[in-house]
Amino acid sequence: MADYLMAVDEGTGSVRAVIFDTDGNQLGCGQREWSHRADPRYPGSMDFDWTTNWALACACIREAFDRTGIKPENVAAVSTTCMREGIVLYDGSGREIWACANVDSRSGDEVGELKRLYPGLEEELYMESGQTFALGALPRLLWVKSKTPELYERTARIGMFNDWLIYRLSGTLAVEPSNGSTTGLFDLKTRRWDRSIAKRCGLRDDIFPDAVECGTAVAKVSAAAAAETGLAAGTPLVTGGGDCQLGTIGVGVTGVNEAAVFGGSFWQYEFNTDAGKPSPKYDVRVNCHALPSLWQYEALAFNPGLVMRWYRDGFCEEEKRRAAERGCDPYALLDSEAERIPAGSHGLICAFSDVMNYIAWRHASPSFLNFALDAEKFNRFTFYRAIMENAALVTLGHVDLVERAIGGRPDSVVFAGGAAKSGLWAQILSDVLGIPVRVPIVKEATALGAAILAGFGVGLFNDIKTSARKLVKIEREFTPNAENRAVYADAEATWRKAYAAQLELSDRGVTKYMWRAPGL
């Protein structure tokens, strides 16, 4: 009996295949870390290697079957999800010819020229699409047109990474609105491609595949893909969506004015709305939700998960060695030591991600500030805790930002993703935000959201909202510590002043930005 569901999830730092039962229980997972290399010829580039990455995705699917012992023919449907913004270009024969990952910013020249020729166009398009030139497909397509015109002429179709997975599994290409809207080429109201946007930017308008809503059964696994992945030929494939939109489904955040925080390589704050009206200050991103009646205000923190992985690998070899001996996660050992560090980390300040400013988005050079040469207070566990606190402070900035933009603030948030495995990080987030933080049992919320869509697409679930609320189970709720909240209120004010100074150094060219949007 086909009573299992599979989600294939392409994150920034890894790809995974996760199998669920129809009660929402995660049964097994295959995972591979991956990276997206820069092309040394093009500063800011972030290439996507479709050949290597397809092989990694296939390995994950096979591993998920091996780990669970579930037979491929018992998988009722597969759906896919991924980091947003990454795009793949195909030629007329359907072969991939160019692809870049989510924060590729090589198109500075093209954005600068676009802004020079058409002042105010970025703001005009934001009010229609909810996107600026910071992460969308427009600047990247202009770069391809300018720098590799032969590829531009050969381009026949454009798609996103989650759609690319279904394409590789079946040969069918269709784009859905939750991730498609991050291109800046969708109309927020209609949730479909707006070809006039491409025309206004001097781009072709004949490369857009069909757009279908999330949760639509669009294809079946081909015999060729079955041989590569271990899936059964003929298994239904259901359109998924962007990682955060599916993540909110996977944590049961499916109502208006509900919010979630996803702690992965990037941290995303998502606030649901039934209006989807862009901010008059152009500072908050607006995306289509995976549910047709909802949109999301989104604010992103750059790299907290990647910063933590860098710190673990660069400075915590002892914890990695001990964890290997004990068969546990090195982060759990680091957490136990960091819990002993007082809130505020003795005044240590991190500068990594800034609070989002979508129309002029840039991040100061990474740095640690305000520590003393006192090994008892300022050891590797202090720095570890400070990284956690920094991510939470940026999230508070995002909650405030969305409230200023549209007047909405949640009474609580659901916290999911890899960072939510840490009870310490969840408690810090609650203390900083001053509201309850609820952590679901299934931390791989994005994958669960994809599985729910897979089940809906083949009729196992009648309604996405009802199914999400039924299947999602909260493991623990963290409530604010008033004393710590007061400490973090002071720390936030200090951090904002310190970050402004660090950003000024990068603006003056004294230090290098951690990241900046093309054209700035």
MOCOR-V976738 format. One record per run of one state. SS is the DSSP state (helix for helix, strand for strand, loop for the rest). FROM is the first residue (numbers start at 1). TO is the last residue. Records with the same first field share a line. If there is no record, write none. Layout:
BEGIN
SS->FROM-TO ; FROM-TO
END
This chain:
BEGIN
loop->1-3 ; 11-13 ; 22-25 ; 34-46 ; 48-49 ; 69-71 ; 83-86 ; 91-95 ; 101-107 ; 118-120 ; 130-136 ; 148-148 ; 155-156 ; 171-174 ; 176-176 ; 184-185 ; 188-191 ; 194-194 ; 201-207 ; 209-210 ; 212-216 ; 221-222 ; 230-235 ; 251-258 ; 264-266 ; 274-284 ; 289-294 ; 302-303 ; 316-316 ; 327-329 ; 339-344 ; 348-348 ; 352-361 ; 364-366 ; 370-379 ; 407-411 ; 417-417 ; 422-422 ; 434-435 ; 441-444 ; 458-463 ; 472-473 ; 479-481 ; 508-514 ; 517-520
strand->4-10 ; 14-21 ; 26-33 ; 47-47 ; 75-82 ; 87-90 ; 96-100 ; 157-160 ; 175-175 ; 186-187 ; 192-193 ; 208-208 ; 211-211 ; 217-220 ; 236-242 ; 259-263 ; 267-273 ; 285-288 ; 295-301 ; 349-351 ; 362-363 ; 367-369 ; 412-416 ; 436-440 ; 474-478 ; 515-516
helix->50-68 ; 72-74 ; 108-117 ; 121-129 ; 137-147 ; 149-154 ; 161-170 ; 177-183 ; 195-200 ; 223-229 ; 243-250 ; 304-315 ; 317-326 ; 330-338 ; 345-347 ; 380-406 ; 418-421 ; 423-433 ; 445-457 ; 464-471 ; 482-507
END
